[in-house]
């Protein structure tokens, strides 16, 4: 077994388990047999001393079947209504499954806005921590009933990554309808090989994943790779494995090399920098030169006006803004000390010249290093 993988599973204390629509759904509705078997395994893990958080898809898929629709509706109100119907049945089945082992569950529905607001972000974390301290199993889903495009997580792969980061999890296990990441789509190419270990997420990995769609739900393999990019950048390992494999969770913790393992980054971001990097939606973009990129990424420096090449968007002081290298590679996100209009005026200038150009100089830095989160994996070739 890969030593890094072995150490991650042996040392894990808090685990986030994501169950996708492709795993939870079957022809006549929810795959109740799978929910019961996975619930049993989760209770065994908890009995062994682990804390487990569940992120579950399936509400919309169940709602479509309960209402009798031919497929997922396109209109937002209909999708929200279908999700409301399905969510009630979904949490009920989890309650019944966990009750067989005398475990209680709690339903938590979140939107992206809940985690972009710092106070609500901390409240969500405190609530989940309290539930875990009570021995209650949190079952989390996106609040599709009220979500609109501006506040959606996008899919539950992303939500699971956000929850793993929010709760400082030790590992994220993404259970899906495929064994892991393959060199090609195994459903079309029998010669495709499983990639069991990914030390870093490169453009080639993303290209491979983009060609392997998901059969159900909103997230294909590419969305899982993007989720892995986030959690590994935050220092959390992730596994993609086939959820219908009997006793898959038990086998993973016994050391079996199922699925694809993503090695975490060497440095773990602080909780606040994780919030800046992954929970906030950037309101603009700053492009920086190679010298500034090296300073902020390699040397941990603040972003100064002298290294800024260009600015996109309109934003104000304190807003989250992403920044990229000159060639377009994303480097990270930070909270700006100057609005977009002023940054356009001072880009390329030395800090000592800001006063003359603007008439005042409240800060030397455009983004202070304490408010700047680097996603190191994003600069890999």
GISULBEL-V83575 format. One record per residue. N is the residue number from 1. BURIAL is # if it has 24 or more other ideal C-beta (glycine too) atoms within 12 Angstrom, else .. Layout:
BEGIN
N,BURIAL  N,BURIAL
END
This chain:
BEGIN
1,.  2,.  3,.  4,#  5,#  6,.  7,.  8,#  9,#  10,.  11,.  12,#  13,.  14,#  15,#  16,#  17,#  18,#  19,#  20,#  21,#  22,#  23,#  24,#  25,#  26,.  27,.  28,.  29,#  30,#  31,#  32,.  33,.  34,#  35,#  36,.  37,#  38,#  39,#  40,#  41,#  42,#  43,#  44,.  45,#  46,#  47,.  48,.  49,.  50,#  51,#  52,#  53,#  54,#  55,#  56,#  57,#  58,#  59,#  60,#  61,#  62,#  63,#  64,#  65,#  66,#  67,.  68,.  69,.  70,.  71,.  72,#  73,.  74,.  75,.  76,.  77,.  78,.  79,#  80,#  81,.  82,#  83,#  84,#  85,#  86,#  87,#  88,.  89,#  90,#  91,#  92,#  93,#  94,#  95,.  96,.  97,#  98,#  99,.  100,.  101,#  102,.  103,#  104,.  105,#  106,#  107,#  108,#  109,#  110,#  111,#  112,#  113,#  114,#  115,#  116,#  117,.  118,.  119,.  120,.  121,#  122,.  123,.  124,#  125,#  126,.  127,#  128,#  129,.  130,.  131,#  132,#  133,.  134,.  135,.  136,#  137,#  138,#  139,#  140,#  141,#  142,#  143,#  144,#  145,#  146,.  147,#  148,.  149,.  150,.  151,.  152,#  153,#  154,#  155,#  156,#  157,#  158,#  159,#  160,#  161,#  162,#  163,#  164,#  165,#  166,#  167,#  168,#  169,#  170,#  171,#  172,#  173,#  174,#  175,#  176,#  177,#  178,#  179,#  180,#  181,#  182,#  183,#  184,.  185,#  186,.  187,.  188,.  189,.  190,.  191,.  192,.  193,.  194,#  195,#  196,#  197,#  198,#  199,.  200,#  201,#  202,.  203,.  204,.  205,#  206,#  207,.  208,#  209,#  210,.  211,.  212,#  213,.  214,#  215,.  216,#  217,#  218,#  219,#  220,#  221,#  222,#  223,#  224,#  225,#  226,#  227,#  228,#  229,#  230,#  231,#  232,#  233,#  234,#  235,#  236,#  237,#  238,#  239,#  240,#  241,#  242,#  243,#  244,#  245,#  246,.  247,.  248,#  249,#  250,#  251,.  252,#  253,#  254,.  255,.  256,.  257,#  258,#  259,#  260,#  261,#  262,#  263,#  264,#  265,#  266,.  267,.  268,.  269,#  270,.  271,.  272,.  273,#  274,#  275,#  276,#  277,#  278,#  279,#  280,#  281,#  282,#  283,#  284,#  285,#  286,#  287,#  288,#  289,#  290,.  291,.  292,#  293,#  294,.  295,#  296,#  297,#  298,.  299,.  300,.  301,#  302,#  303,#  304,#  305,#  306,#  307,#  308,#  309,#  310,.  311,#  312,.  313,#  314,.  315,#  316,.  317,.  318,.  319,#  320,#  321,#  322,#  323,#  324,#  325,#  326,.  327,.  328,.  329,.  330,#  331,#  332,#  333,#  334,#  335,#  336,#  337,#  338,#  339,#  340,#  341,.  342,#  343,#  344,#  345,.  346,#  347,#  348,#  349,#  350,.  351,#  352,.  353,.  354,#  355,.  356,.  357,.  358,.  359,.  360,.  361,.  362,.  363,#  364,#  365,#  366,#  367,#  368,#  369,#  370,.  371,#  372,#  373,#  374,#  375,#  376,#  377,#  378,#  379,#  380,.  381,.
END
